Amino acid sequence: MPITPPVARRDPKTIRQLNRTRVDDYAWMKDENWREVLRDPKVLRADIREHLEAENAYTADMLKGTEALQAQLFAEMKGRIKEDDSSVPASDGAWDYYVRYEIGAEHPVHARRPRGRTDGEVVLLDEEALAKGKAFFQVGAAHHSPDHRLYAWAADEQGSEYYTIRVTDLATGEVLPQAVDSAYGDFTFSPDSQWLFWIWRDENARPSKVYRRPARGGEDVLVYEEADEGMFLGVGTTSDDSHVVIHVGNQETTEIWLIPAADSTASPVVAEPRRVGVKYELDHWTDRWVIRTNDDGAVDFKLARSMADVPTKATWIDFLAHQPGRYITGFAAYANHLVRAERVDACDRIVVMAREGGEHAIAFDEEAYALSLDGGYEYETTQTRFVYQSPTTPRQWFDYDMATRERTLRKTQEIPSGHDPSRYVARRLMAPAADGELVPVTVLMLKDTPLDGSAPLLLYGYGSYGHAMEPSFSIRNLSLVDRGWIWATAHIRGGSDKGWGWFLDGRREKKVNTFTDFIACAEHLAANGYGAKGRMVAYGGSAGGMLMGAVANMRPDLWAGIIAAVPFVDVLNTMSDTSLPLTPPEWPEWGNPLEDAEAYDRIAGYSPYDNVGPREYPPILATGGLSDPRVTYWEPQKWVAKLRAHSAAKAPILLKINMEAGHGGASGRFDFLKEIALDYAFAIWAIGHGWEDA
């Protein structure tokens, strides 16, 4: 008997906005009590739950023939994970801090031991024990106090990203009373260990207030309240422990407030007041401030310094001038060195600058690789740590002596089932965009993969918020590559792969560049034998899921299948709903269709949900999480319903909603792989037209 998909009822809702009218047939899928659903999915309205369960059942039925393949893919990916893995210890004072996994565990143990020793372990937090019996458990942040007497962690038990912060007394092992509820995942101890600074998440799931409380529990005191609901908040301390830092910002504007560590109860003072379009970050380098900023037209950022107590713009003096095409992505301060990370043409490097002057770079020779700073606790040290990896090379952790330039390999990611880098080749291609820009594409494949268009190709993309798609190592991608697939990552505009200007050229009024770049990458790959029209699968998640929806509408003929994970596809409705957590903070990225007619028309022109039409759509798999506060469950639900109603093809449109998770999917390290295995099995099924036999 043929498997029939659920048919969603149409209940037209007319929306009038800025003298424009649109009709939404599936607005009913948004539960009016969505805030309560985030905290307790059991209260989801019955008709919505019934439809989601029917969608999940249909997807399971359609993909039933791939169950053995899913199990095999999962086993392969799990086999590449060292089950009893542990991190390289990070030293702080008398202790080495690290996390480790036990065999079979989904979640890690946080621990420490006396510095330089391999015995004397003290368990700080056992996530696996705390997760037992829970459908979802995720630790967002965990920190020891500077005096090493307390350990605090923020846990989310629903996937809604509302965290509870708890503190353990390490002398007694007692979890102290008075947990912090409704918290954002970010918090910090004051440098004197006396206070805990944390961020309150309001009823709309937005971070809006910073509180201070005694580290061992007590009354919360409001430290900072943000009036602009479009701003995010963060808290931390400077590298030299001289200040507590409150970071306020969105995608284009920053404001930082400072509290001197000598008096953690003092009122915060603004470093430099916010100016729309100006981003900055700062750190205190013993006797001066270092500021990374895009001010004064420094599109790819520059470094400035200030000797003032409060580093206002008037005190900034440039000491590393802006260089177009050299994107300074961040920096780290140590007592006698300043380390910065930068990117040129989608390639990373690390540069070490001595306090007394002079600098040198750390770089590698592969065609495509990722290089990142790994942080550390100590300021008075010549040691920094970085991580190197490439699509063919597993992660390697190096300790680097900034004074002697000696690098020490501390760890190489183990692949228990085996990995021979010489079997693979990674290449960097440049795809010409319609306007003449060259879009980097990173390709991973077996060395003997034919370049005649016969190999199936998966093209991955994101292209939003300035997030770069690093050419990193993935234990997951190998399961496709080992089957003769070519894995390609498109470094499209909207990301910062070629600098901050690359991001600016793929946002707001230039957003369509993101979609056309992705299509240009697909066409370039096909023209050079790396793929073929109808033999490619497109893959993206979140804002990358919006990309999937857009390219499905623009060029459905290119794809054998499309995987859209937690896809942001209902852009116009979401950006018009001020009650949703990310709507005001996201207006700088997309525009405000409530007040700006040009923004409305622009978004309406590409919003995937609003542009679904009578096209021959390829097979599509959309996934989501019921308690996701970022991309709400109804976005993929509505999109799938509309696609199915309008598609002129017989190809299946599938929806899989995790009823017990949020934006990141399953919280366990192995359970998450089952979701990836489903995605990859769908890709193989779509390429092989397995759906025709379902």
Backbone hydrogen bonds, N-H to C=O, Kabsch-Sander energy under -0.5 kcal/mol:
donor,donor_aa,acceptor,acceptor_aa,energy
4,T,2,P,-0.5
8,A,6,P,-0.6
11,D,9,R,-0.5
11,D,25,D,-2.7
13,K,24,D,-1.5
15,I,22,R,-3.2
16,R,14,T,-0.5
17,Q,20,R,-3.1
20,R,17,Q,-1.3
22,R,15,I,-2.3
24,D,13,K,-2.8
25,D,23,V,-0.6
27,A,24,D,-0.7
29,M,26,Y,-1.9
30,K,27,A,-1.8
31,D,29,M,-0.8
34,W,31,D,-1.3
36,E,33,N,-0.6
37,V,33,N,-1.7
38,L,34,W,-2.1
39,R,35,R,-1.1
40,D,36,E,-2.5
43,V,40,D,-2.1
44,L,41,P,-1.7
49,R,45,R,-2.4
50,E,46,A,-2.6
51,H,47,D,-1.7
52,L,48,I,-2.6
53,E,49,R,-2.7
54,A,50,E,-1.8
55,E,51,H,-2.3
56,N,52,L,-2.6
57,A,53,E,-2.2
58,Y,54,A,-2.4
59,T,55,E,-2.5
60,A,56,N,-2.4
61,D,57,A,-2.3
62,M,58,Y,-2.8
63,L,59,T,-2.3
64,K,61,D,-1.2
66,T,63,L,-2.0
67,E,64,K,-1.7
70,Q,66,T,-3.4
71,A,67,E,-2.4
72,Q,68,A,-2.2
73,L,69,L,-3.0
74,F,70,Q,-2.7
75,A,71,A,-2.4
76,E,72,Q,-2.3
77,M,73,L,-2.5
78,K,74,F,-3.0
79,G,75,A,-2.1
80,R,76,E,-0.7
80,R,77,M,-1.0
81,I,78,K,-1.7
82,K,80,R,-0.5
83,E,81,I,-0.9
85,D,82,K,-1.3
87,S,99,V,-2.8
90,A,97,Y,-3.0
91,S,89,P,-0.5
92,D,95,W,-3.0
95,W,92,D,-1.9
96,D,113,R,-2.7
97,Y,90,A,-2.8
98,Y,111,A,-2.4
100,R,109,V,-2.4
101,Y,85,D,-3.2
105,A,102,E,-2.4
109,V,100,R,-3.3
110,H,125,L,-3.5
111,A,98,Y,-2.8
112,R,122,V,-1.9
113,R,96,D,-1.7
115,R,94,A,-2.6
117,R,114,P,-2.1
122,V,112,R,-3.2
124,L,110,H,-3.0
125,L,110,H,-1.8
127,E,108,P,-1.8
127,E,125,L,-0.8
128,E,108,P,-0.6
130,L,126,D,-1.8
131,A,127,E,-2.3
132,K,128,E,-0.7
132,K,129,A,-0.6
134,K,131,A,-2.5
138,Q,156,D,-2.1
140,G,138,Q,-0.6
140,G,154,A,-2.5
141,A,154,A,-0.7
143,H,152,A,-2.4
145,S,150,L,-2.3
148,H,145,S,-2.6
151,Y,168,T,-1.9
152,A,143,H,-2.9
153,W,166,R,-2.1
154,A,141,A,-2.6
155,A,153,W,-0.5
155,A,164,T,-2.4
156,D,138,Q,-3.0
163,Y,161,E,-0.7
163,Y,183,A,-3.1
164,T,155,A,-2.2
165,I,180,V,-2.4
166,R,153,W,-2.4
166,R,164,T,-0.5
168,T,151,Y,-3.2
169,D,174,E,-3.0
170,L,149,R,-2.5
170,L,168,T,-0.8
172,T,169,D,-0.6
173,G,169,D,-3.0
174,E,169,D,-0.5
176,L,167,V,-2.9
176,L,174,E,-0.7
180,V,165,I,-2.7
181,D,179,A,-0.6
183,A,163,Y,-2.7
184,Y,199,I,-2.8
188,T,197,F,-2.2
190,S,195,W,-2.4
193,S,190,S,-2.5
196,L,213,R,-2.8
197,F,188,T,-3.1
197,F,195,W,-0.5
198,W,196,L,-0.5
198,W,211,Y,-2.3
199,I,186,D,-0.8
200,W,209,K,-2.6
201,R,182,S,-3.1
202,D,200,W,-0.6
202,D,206,R,-2.9
205,A,202,D,-2.3
208,S,200,W,-2.1
208,S,206,R,-0.6
209,K,200,W,-1.0
210,V,224,Y,-3.1
211,Y,198,W,-3.1
212,R,221,V,-2.3
213,R,196,L,-1.9
215,A,194,Q,-2.4
217,G,214,P,-2.5
221,V,212,R,-2.8
223,V,210,V,-3.1
224,Y,210,V,-1.7
226,E,208,S,-2.6
227,A,225,E,-0.6
229,E,227,A,-0.8
231,M,228,D,-1.6
232,F,249,G,-3.1
234,G,247,H,-1.9
236,G,245,V,-2.0
238,T,243,H,-2.1
240,D,284,H,-0.6
241,D,238,T,-1.8
244,V,259,I,-3.0
245,V,236,G,-3.1
246,I,257,W,-2.8
247,H,234,G,-3.0
247,H,245,V,-0.5
248,V,246,I,-0.5
248,V,255,E,-2.7
249,G,232,F,-2.0
250,N,253,T,-2.1
251,Q,585,P,-0.5
254,T,278,V,-2.0
255,E,248,V,-2.9
256,I,272,E,-0.5
257,W,246,I,-2.6
258,L,269,V,-3.0
259,I,244,V,-2.4
261,A,242,S,-2.9
263,D,260,P,-1.8
264,S,261,A,-0.6
266,A,263,D,-2.1
269,V,258,L,-2.4
271,A,256,I,-3.4
278,V,275,R,-2.7
279,K,277,G,-0.6
281,E,292,R,-2.0
283,D,290,V,-1.8
285,W,283,D,-0.6
285,W,288,R,-3.8
286,T,284,H,-0.7
287,D,285,W,-2.5
289,W,306,S,-3.3
290,V,283,D,-2.8
291,I,304,A,-3.0
292,R,281,E,-2.7
293,T,291,I,-0.5
293,T,302,K,-2.0
294,N,279,K,-1.6
297,G,294,N,-0.5
298,A,294,N,-0.6
298,A,295,D,-1.1
299,V,297,G,-2.1
301,F,298,A,-2.3
302,K,293,T,-2.2
303,L,320,L,-2.1
304,A,291,I,-2.8
305,R,317,I,-2.3
306,S,289,W,-1.8
312,T,310,V,-2.1
315,T,312,T,-2.2
316,W,313,K,-1.8
317,I,305,R,-2.3
319,F,303,L,-2.4
320,L,303,L,-2.0
323,Q,301,F,-0.5
326,R,323,Q,-2.5
327,Y,325,G,-0.8
327,Y,343,R,-2.5
328,I,300,D,-2.2
328,I,326,R,-0.7
329,T,327,Y,-0.8
329,T,341,A,-1.9
330,G,341,A,-1.3
332,A,339,V,-3.0
334,Y,337,H,-2.9
335,A,379,Y,-2.6
338,L,353,M,-2.8
339,V,332,A,-2.9
340,R,351,V,-2.7
341,A,330,G,-2.7
342,E,349,R,-2.4
343,R,327,Y,-2.2
344,V,347,C,-2.5
346,A,497,D,-1.5
347,C,344,V,-1.3
348,D,369,Y,-0.6
349,R,342,E,-2.0
350,I,362,I,-2.1
351,V,340,R,-2.7
352,V,360,H,-3.2
353,M,338,L,-2.9
353,M,351,V,-0.5
354,A,358,G,-2.3
355,R,336,N,-2.4
357,G,354,A,-1.5
360,H,352,V,-2.0
362,I,350,I,-3.7
363,A,361,A,-0.5
370,A,389,Q,-3.1
372,S,387,V,-2.1
374,D,385,R,-2.7
377,Y,91,S,-0.6
381,T,379,Y,-1.9
384,T,400,Y,-2.3
386,F,398,F,-2.1
387,V,372,S,-2.8
388,Y,396,Q,-2.5
389,Q,370,A,-1.8
390,S,393,T,-2.0
396,Q,388,Y,-2.5
397,W,411,K,-2.8
398,F,386,F,-2.8
398,F,396,Q,-0.5
399,D,408,T,-2.8
400,Y,384,T,-3.3
401,D,406,E,-3.0
402,M,382,T,-3.4
402,M,400,Y,-0.8
405,R,401,D,-2.4
408,T,399,D,-3.2
410,R,397,W,-3.1
410,R,408,T,-0.6
411,K,397,W,-1.3
413,Q,395,R,-3.2
417,S,79,G,-1.2
418,G,415,I,-2.5
423,R,420,D,-2.1
424,Y,421,P,-1.6
425,V,445,M,-2.7
427,R,443,V,-2.3
429,L,427,R,-0.6
429,L,441,V,-3.0
431,A,439,V,-3.1
433,A,437,E,-3.6
436,G,433,A,-1.9
439,V,431,A,-3.4
439,V,437,E,-0.6
441,V,429,L,-2.4
442,T,489,T,-2.4
443,V,427,R,-2.9
443,V,441,V,-0.5
444,L,487,W,-2.8
445,M,425,V,-1.8
447,K,423,R,-2.8
449,T,446,L,-1.8
453,G,529,G,-2.1
457,L,535,R,-1.9
458,L,486,I,-2.7
459,L,457,L,-0.5
459,L,537,V,-2.7
460,Y,458,L,-0.6
460,Y,488,A,-3.1
461,G,539,Y,-1.8
466,G,494,G,-2.5
467,H,464,S,-2.2
470,E,468,A,-1.1
472,S,470,E,-2.2
478,L,474,S,-0.8
479,S,476,R,-1.7
480,L,477,N,-1.3
481,V,477,N,-2.2
482,D,478,L,-3.2
483,R,480,L,-1.2
484,G,481,V,-2.1
485,W,480,L,-2.1
486,I,456,P,-2.3
487,W,444,L,-2.5
487,W,485,W,-0.5
488,A,458,L,-2.9
488,A,486,I,-0.6
489,T,442,T,-2.7
490,A,460,Y,-2.8
491,H,440,P,-2.7
491,H,489,T,-0.6
492,I,490,A,-1.5
494,G,495,G,-0.8
494,G,502,W,-1.6
495,G,492,I,-1.5
499,G,496,S,-2.0
502,W,499,G,-0.7
503,F,499,G,-1.0
504,L,500,W,-2.4
505,D,501,G,-1.8
506,G,503,F,-2.1
507,R,504,L,-0.9
508,R,589,E,-2.0
510,K,507,R,-3.0
511,K,508,R,-1.8
513,N,510,K,-1.6
514,T,511,K,-1.8
515,F,511,K,-0.7
516,T,512,V,-2.6
517,D,513,N,-2.6
518,F,514,T,-1.5
519,I,515,F,-2.1
520,A,516,T,-2.5
521,C,517,D,-2.3
522,A,518,F,-2.1
523,E,519,I,-2.5
524,H,520,A,-2.4
525,L,521,C,-2.6
526,A,522,A,-2.3
527,A,523,E,-2.4
528,N,524,H,-1.3
529,G,526,A,-1.5
530,Y,525,L,-2.5
531,G,525,L,-0.8
534,G,558,L,-2.2
535,R,532,A,-2.9
536,M,558,L,-0.6
537,V,457,L,-2.7
538,A,561,G,-2.0
539,Y,459,L,-2.2
540,G,563,I,-1.9
542,S,565,A,-2.9
544,G,541,G,-2.6
545,G,542,S,-0.9
546,M,542,S,-1.2
547,L,543,A,-1.6
548,M,544,G,-1.6
549,G,545,G,-2.2
550,A,546,M,-2.5
551,V,547,L,-2.6
552,A,548,M,-1.8
553,N,549,G,-1.5
554,M,550,A,-2.5
555,R,551,V,-2.5
558,L,555,R,-1.5
559,W,556,P,-0.8
560,A,536,M,-3.6
561,G,536,M,-1.0
562,I,619,P,-1.9
563,I,538,A,-2.9
564,A,562,I,-0.6
564,A,621,L,-3.0
565,A,540,G,-2.4
565,A,563,I,-0.6
566,V,623,T,-1.2
568,F,542,S,-2.3
569,V,567,P,-1.5
571,V,569,V,-0.9
574,T,570,D,-2.5
575,M,571,V,-2.7
576,S,573,N,-0.8
577,D,574,T,-1.4
578,T,576,S,-0.7
580,L,577,D,-1.4
583,T,580,L,-1.1
586,E,582,L,-1.3
586,E,583,T,-0.9
587,W,583,T,-0.7
587,W,584,P,-1.1
589,E,586,E,-1.1
590,W,586,E,-2.0
591,G,587,W,-2.5
595,E,592,N,-1.0
596,D,592,N,-2.2
597,A,595,E,-0.6
600,Y,596,D,-2.4
601,D,597,A,-2.6
602,R,598,E,-2.4
603,I,599,A,-2.7
604,A,600,Y,-2.9
605,G,601,D,-1.3
606,Y,602,R,-0.7
606,Y,603,I,-1.3
607,S,603,I,-3.1
609,Y,569,V,-2.4
611,N,607,S,-1.3
611,N,608,P,-0.5
612,V,609,Y,-0.9
615,R,613,G,-2.4
617,Y,615,R,-1.5
620,I,652,P,-1.8
621,L,562,I,-2.6
622,A,620,I,-0.5
622,A,654,L,-2.6
623,T,564,A,-2.0
624,G,656,K,-1.8
626,L,658,N,-2.6
627,S,661,A,-2.2
628,D,625,G,-1.6
632,T,630,R,-0.6
635,E,632,T,-1.9
637,Q,633,Y,-1.6
638,K,634,W,-2.8
639,W,635,E,-2.3
640,V,636,P,-2.5
641,A,637,Q,-1.9
642,K,638,K,-2.4
643,L,639,W,-2.9
644,R,640,V,-2.6
645,A,641,A,-1.6
646,H,642,K,-1.5
647,S,643,L,-2.6
648,A,615,R,-3.7
649,A,615,R,-0.6
654,L,620,I,-3.4
654,L,652,P,-0.5
656,K,622,A,-2.5
658,N,624,G,-3.1
658,N,656,K,-0.5
659,M,657,I,-0.8
661,A,658,N,-1.0
662,G,665,G,-0.6
663,H,159,G,-0.6
665,G,662,G,-1.4
669,R,106,E,-1.8
672,F,668,G,-2.2
674,K,670,F,-1.1
674,K,671,D,-0.5
675,E,671,D,-0.9
675,E,672,F,-0.7
676,I,672,F,-1.6
677,A,673,L,-2.7
678,L,674,K,-1.6
679,D,675,E,-1.8
680,Y,676,I,-2.7
681,A,677,A,-2.4
682,F,678,L,-2.2
683,A,679,D,-2.0
684,I,680,Y,-2.4
685,W,681,A,-2.6
686,A,682,F,-2.9
687,I,683,A,-2.5
688,G,684,I,-2.1
689,H,686,A,-1.2
690,G,685,W,-3.1
691,W,685,W,-0.5
692,E,689,H,-1.7
693,D,690,G,-1.5
694,A,691,W,-0.7
